Amino acid sequence: MDEKLYKKMKKIGASNLVFGIVTLVFGITAGVILVIDGARLLAHKSENLF
């Protein structure tokens, strides 16, 4: 009984670790893209008239 529980906990822990890494990579990528787009807007500020 305990062995099944340990195996299930191991799988859940591994999946949580993978999900965390994927979330971290996605967050960093989204942040970099937002910074680059903001810099482009600031660089062409004089061209954008409202």
NUSEFI-992969 format. One record per atom (N, C-alpha, C): residue number from 0; residue in one letter; atom name; y, z negated, x. Coordinates in pm, whole numbers. Atoms other than C-alpha are relative to their C-alpha. Example, Ala and Ser with C-alpha at 12.3 -4.5 7.8 and 13.67 -1.06 7.14 Angstrom:
<pt resi="0" resn="a" name="N" v="-119" w="0" u="89"/>
<pt resi="0" resn="a" name="CA" v="-450" w="-780" u="1230"/>
<pt resi="0" resn="a" name="C" v="120" w="0" u="90"/>
<pt resi="1" resn="s" name="N" v="-119" w="6" u="-82"/>
<pt resi="1" resn="s" name="CA" v="-106" w="-714" u="1367"/>
<pt resi="1" resn="s" name="C" v="109" w="-73" u="-77"/>
***
This chain:
<pt resi="0" resn="m" name="N" v="-119" w="0" u="82"/>
<pt resi="0" resn="m" name="CA" v="0" w="0" u="0"/>
<pt resi="0" resn="m" name="C" v="126" w="0" u="86"/>
<pt resi="1" resn="d" name="N" v="-117" w="8" u="-86"/>
<pt resi="1" resn="d" name="CA" v="247" w="-94" u="272"/>
<pt resi="1" resn="d" name="C" v="19" w="127" u="82"/>
<pt resi="2" resn="e" name="N" v="-9" w="-120" u="-81"/>
<pt resi="2" resn="e" name="CA" v="164" w="216" u="473"/>
<pt resi="2" resn="e" name="C" v="67" w="114" u="-78"/>
<pt resi="3" resn="k" name="N" v="-64" w="-101" u="84"/>
<pt resi="3" resn="k" name="CA" v="264" w="444" u="184"/>
<pt resi="3" resn="k" name="C" v="149" w="-26" u="-11"/>
<pt resi="4" resn="l" name="N" v="-141" w="37" u="11"/>
<pt resi="4" resn="l" name="CA" v="589" w="254" u="147"/>
<pt resi="4" resn="l" name="C" v="75" w="34" u="129"/>
<pt resi="5" resn="y" name="N" v="-65" w="-30" u="-128"/>
<pt resi="5" resn="y" name="CA" v="671" w="290" u="517"/>
<pt resi="5" resn="y" name="C" v="16" w="151" u="20"/>
<pt resi="6" resn="k" name="N" v="-10" w="-146" u="-12"/>
<pt resi="6" resn="k" name="CA" v="598" w="664" u="510"/>
<pt resi="6" resn="k" name="C" v="110" w="55" u="-90"/>
<pt resi="7" resn="k" name="N" v="-103" w="-45" u="93"/>
<pt resi="7" resn="k" name="CA" v="819" w="711" u="204"/>
<pt resi="7" resn="k" name="C" v="138" w="-39" u="51"/>
<pt resi="8" resn="m" name="N" v="-128" w="44" u="-55"/>
<pt resi="8" resn="m" name="CA" v="1099" w="508" u="365"/>
<pt resi="8" resn="m" name="C" v="40" w="85" u="120"/>
<pt resi="9" resn="k" name="N" v="-27" w="-84" u="-115"/>
<pt resi="9" resn="k" name="CA" v="1069" w="719" u="680"/>
<pt resi="9" resn="k" name="C" v="54" w="136" u="-43"/>
<pt resi="10" resn="k" name="N" v="-45" w="-130" u="52"/>
<pt resi="10" resn="k" name="CA" v="1106" w="1043" u="482"/>
<pt resi="10" resn="k" name="C" v="139" w="-11" u="-60"/>
<pt resi="11" resn="i" name="N" v="-132" w="18" u="61"/>
<pt resi="11" resn="i" name="CA" v="1402" w="908" u="286"/>
<pt resi="11" resn="i" name="C" v="106" w="-22" u="108"/>
<pt resi="12" resn="g" name="N" v="-94" w="22" u="-109"/>
<pt resi="12" resn="g" name="CA" v="1570" w="787" u="604"/>
<pt resi="12" resn="g" name="C" v="32" w="127" u="76"/>
<pt resi="13" resn="a" name="N" v="-21" w="-127" u="-70"/>
<pt resi="13" resn="a" name="CA" v="1524" w="1123" u="773"/>
<pt resi="13" resn="a" name="C" v="86" w="94" u="-84"/>
<pt resi="14" resn="s" name="N" v="-79" w="-88" u="85"/>
<pt resi="14" resn="s" name="CA" v="1662" w="1310" u="473"/>
<pt resi="14" resn="s" name="C" v="144" w="-49" u="-11"/>
<pt resi="15" resn="n" name="N" v="-137" w="54" u="1"/>
<pt resi="15" resn="n" name="CA" v="1964" w="1077" u="457"/>
<pt resi="15" resn="n" name="C" v="74" w="34" u="130"/>
<pt resi="16" resn="l" name="N" v="-60" w="-34" u="-128"/>
<pt resi="16" resn="l" name="CA" v="2029" w="1139" u="825"/>
<pt resi="16" resn="l" name="C" v="40" w="147" u="5"/>
<pt resi="17" resn="v" name="N" v="-30" w="-143" u="3"/>
<pt resi="17" resn="v" name="CA" v="2011" w="1517" u="782"/>
<pt resi="17" resn="v" name="C" v="117" w="28" u="-94"/>
<pt resi="18" resn="f" name="N" v="-109" w="-18" u="95"/>
<pt resi="18" resn="f" name="CA" v="2237" w="1501" u="476"/>
<pt resi="18" resn="f" name="C" v="133" w="-49" u="58"/>
<pt resi="19" resn="g" name="N" v="-121" w="51" u="-64"/>
<pt resi="19" resn="g" name="CA" v="2489" w="1292" u="668"/>
<pt resi="19" resn="g" name="C" v="54" w="93" u="106"/>
<pt resi="20" resn="i" name="N" v="-42" w="-94" u="-105"/>
<pt resi="20" resn="i" name="CA" v="2497" w="1535" u="960"/>
<pt resi="20" resn="i" name="C" v="59" w="126" u="-62"/>
<pt resi="21" resn="v" name="N" v="-50" w="-120" u="67"/>
<pt resi="21" resn="v" name="CA" v="2543" w="1833" u="727"/>
<pt resi="21" resn="v" name="C" v="137" w="-28" u="-61"/>
<pt resi="22" resn="t" name="N" v="-128" w="37" u="60"/>
<pt resi="22" resn="t" name="CA" v="2825" w="1652" u="544"/>
<pt resi="22" resn="t" name="C" v="107" w="-13" u="106"/>
<pt resi="23" resn="l" name="N" v="-95" w="16" u="-109"/>
<pt resi="23" resn="l" name="CA" v="2995" w="1564" u="872"/>
<pt resi="23" resn="l" name="C" v="44" w="136" u="54"/>
<pt resi="24" resn="v" name="N" v="-33" w="-133" u="-51"/>
<pt resi="24" resn="v" name="CA" v="2978" w="1923" u="999"/>
<pt resi="24" resn="v" name="C" v="87" w="76" u="-100"/>
<pt resi="25" resn="f" name="N" v="-80" w="-67" u="103"/>
<pt resi="25" resn="f" name="CA" v="3111" w="2057" u="668"/>
<pt resi="25" resn="f" name="C" v="141" w="-56" u="-4"/>
<pt resi="26" resn="g" name="N" v="-132" w="61" u="2"/>
<pt resi="26" resn="g" name="CA" v="3399" w="1809" u="673"/>
<pt resi="26" resn="g" name="C" v="85" w="41" u="118"/>
<pt resi="27" resn="i" name="N" v="-75" w="-42" u="-120"/>
<pt resi="27" resn="i" name="CA" v="3500" w="1894" u="1028"/>
<pt resi="27" resn="i" name="C" v="42" w="146" u="-12"/>
<pt resi="28" resn="t" name="N" v="-31" w="-143" u="16"/>
<pt resi="28" resn="t" name="CA" v="3481" w="2267" u="953"/>
<pt resi="28" resn="t" name="C" v="112" w="21" u="-101"/>
<pt resi="29" resn="a" name="N" v="-105" w="-13" u="102"/>
<pt resi="29" resn="a" name="CA" v="3692" w="2232" u="639"/>
<pt resi="29" resn="a" name="C" v="134" w="-48" u="54"/>
<pt resi="30" resn="g" name="N" v="-124" w="50" u="-58"/>
<pt resi="30" resn="g" name="CA" v="3950" w="2026" u="827"/>
<pt resi="30" resn="g" name="C" v="62" w="97" u="99"/>
<pt resi="31" resn="v" name="N" v="-50" w="-97" u="-97"/>
<pt resi="31" resn="v" name="CA" v="3982" w="2280" u="1106"/>
<pt resi="31" resn="v" name="C" v="59" w="122" u="-71"/>
<pt resi="32" resn="i" name="N" v="-51" w="-115" u="75"/>
<pt resi="32" resn="i" name="CA" v="4023" w="2564" u="857"/>
<pt resi="32" resn="i" name="C" v="133" w="-33" u="-66"/>
<pt resi="33" resn="l" name="N" v="-125" w="40" u="63"/>
<pt resi="33" resn="l" name="CA" v="4294" w="2371" u="671"/>
<pt resi="33" resn="l" name="C" v="114" w="-10" u="101"/>
<pt resi="34" resn="v" name="N" v="-103" w="11" u="-104"/>
<pt resi="34" resn="v" name="CA" v="4484" w="2299" u="993"/>
<pt resi="34" resn="v" name="C" v="44" w="139" u="45"/>
<pt resi="35" resn="i" name="N" v="-33" w="-136" u="-43"/>
<pt resi="35" resn="i" name="CA" v="4468" w="2665" u="1099"/>
<pt resi="35" resn="i" name="C" v="84" w="71" u="-107"/>
<pt resi="36" resn="d" name="N" v="-76" w="-64" u="108"/>
<pt resi="36" resn="d" name="CA" v="4589" w="2786" u="757"/>
<pt resi="36" resn="d" name="C" v="141" w="-60" u="-10"/>
<pt resi="37" resn="g" name="N" v="-132" w="63" u="1"/>
<pt resi="37" resn="g" name="CA" v="4874" w="2533" u="764"/>
<pt resi="37" resn="g" name="C" v="88" w="48" u="114"/>
<pt resi="38" resn="a" name="N" v="-76" w="-50" u="-114"/>
<pt resi="38" resn="a" name="CA" v="4979" w="2649" u="1108"/>
<pt resi="38" resn="a" name="C" v="46" w="144" u="-24"/>
<pt resi="39" resn="r" name="N" v="-40" w="-137" u="32"/>
<pt resi="39" resn="r" name="CA" v="4981" w="3010" u="988"/>
<pt resi="39" resn="r" name="C" v="117" w="2" u="-98"/>
<pt resi="40" resn="l" name="N" v="-110" w="7" u="96"/>
<pt resi="40" resn="l" name="CA" v="5203" w="2916" u="694"/>
<pt resi="40" resn="l" name="C" v="130" w="-41" u="69"/>
<pt resi="41" resn="l" name="N" v="-120" w="43" u="-71"/>
<pt resi="41" resn="l" name="CA" v="5446" w="2735" u="924"/>
<pt resi="41" resn="l" name="C" v="52" w="108" u="94"/>
<pt resi="42" resn="a" name="N" v="-42" w="-105" u="-92"/>
<pt resi="42" resn="a" name="CA" v="5451" w="3023" u="1170"/>
<pt resi="42" resn="a" name="C" v="73" w="112" u="-73"/>
<pt resi="43" resn="h" name="N" v="-61" w="-108" u="78"/>
<pt resi="43" resn="h" name="CA" v="5548" w="3271" u="896"/>
<pt resi="43" resn="h" name="C" v="89" w="-56" u="-112"/>
<pt resi="44" resn="k" name="N" v="-81" w="67" u="101"/>
<pt resi="44" resn="k" name="CA" v="5779" w="3034" u="709"/>
<pt resi="44" resn="k" name="C" v="121" w="84" u="-41"/>
<pt resi="45" resn="s" name="N" v="-119" w="-77" u="31"/>
<pt resi="45" resn="s" name="CA" v="6079" w="3265" u="730"/>
<pt resi="45" resn="s" name="C" v="-31" w="123" u="-85"/>
<pt resi="46" resn="e" name="N" v="39" w="-118" u="78"/>
<pt resi="46" resn="e" name="CA" v="5887" w="3553" u="571"/>
<pt resi="46" resn="e" name="C" v="-28" w="-34" u="-146"/>
<pt resi="47" resn="n" name="N" v="36" w="40" u="134"/>
<pt resi="47" resn="n" name="CA" v="5794" w="3352" u="262"/>
<pt resi="47" resn="n" name="C" v="122" w="-54" u="-73"/>
<pt resi="48" resn="l" name="N" v="-114" w="42" u="79"/>
<pt resi="48" resn="l" name="CA" v="6083" w="3334" u="20"/>
<pt resi="48" resn="l" name="C" v="-44" w="-19" u="-144"/>
<pt resi="49" resn="f" name="N" v="37" w="28" u="139"/>
<pt resi="49" resn="f" name="CA" v="6047" w="3177" u="-322"/>
<pt resi="49" resn="f" name="C" v="120" w="22" u="-88"/>
***
